[in-house]
Amino acid sequence: MIWASGSKGSAGAPSELDDATVRGIGLGGGRVDVKVCALTDVSSALKFMRRVADRGRG
């Protein structure tokens, strides 16, 4: 499980790392985003996990 944060796209605050960029990096790394959490008025965090098909038994 990984939590990653960035600026909210709706906040309008200039940032190189917004929620769309964070999501793209996570999905590109073979993860899926399963939860979002507001941290402040201008930032949020996404929770990423391995895809079910990629998880081992155990």
Sequence and secondary structure as in RCSB ss.txt:
>XXXX:A:sequence
MIWASGSKGSAGAPSELDDATVRGIGLGGGRVDVKVCALTDVSSALKFMRRVADRGRG
>XXXX:A:secstr
 EEEEEE GGG    SSBHHHHHHHHHHTTEEEEEEEE SSSEEEEEEEE GGG    
